[in-house]
């Protein structure tokens, strides 16, 4: 009988799977990054499940871990699956943490990590609505706790994506729809996908929802009745598989960078 596949597959690096004694005796805590995935449970149009952001975060952690050899030291914290999603209020299935709750939760994880002897926290964030809160919180973690802290943020270039999609396809878009088709086809309804852009790159106006000289605070209903911002029908399984590999490669490289450069995120010990 073959041995059962461990769950999660990165179990030897997954902090909740370790005993207190094992965590206490890890020899590389001071410099090995701890990966914290932050996602969201929120509407992703009529064609995708509400768990897209958190689901994709778990896929990247898993696939990045598979790509890294045992001698690259890193650990994985339990994910934060609900995010600051008030921009998607009013759609069934959207769960919303306030900015304060998200901030306190991430800061509390960092505080405990520090107490256990860890020195580096890196965030794998898959939800744009979390970013403003996380950036602020990472600064607090650096300044108040002295941890090295930052994002895993690979530069992933999807050559086939149009400039319009790259600029205004920012939610339940071609990329997310393709990734979900490739990774969780049974949970998608591609026949319900529509293309909707809340602005055009050919519009010379200065006030637009994103990527403009001036932006405004939108709720999804303000800029897209379906909740889709992007060309969801253009998604294909083949592109989703290719792009998913690119993303996993990128996140693995970012984890490795943090694991191997002891100066990244800090030139000095603050305390
Ligand atoms: Zn998303």
Boltz pocket constraint, residues with backbone or C-beta under 6 A from the ligand:
constraints:
  - pocket:
      binder: B
      contacts: [[A, 44], [A, 52], [A, 53], [A, 126], [A, 127], [A, 170], [A, 171], [A, 172], [A, 176]]
      max_distance: 6.0
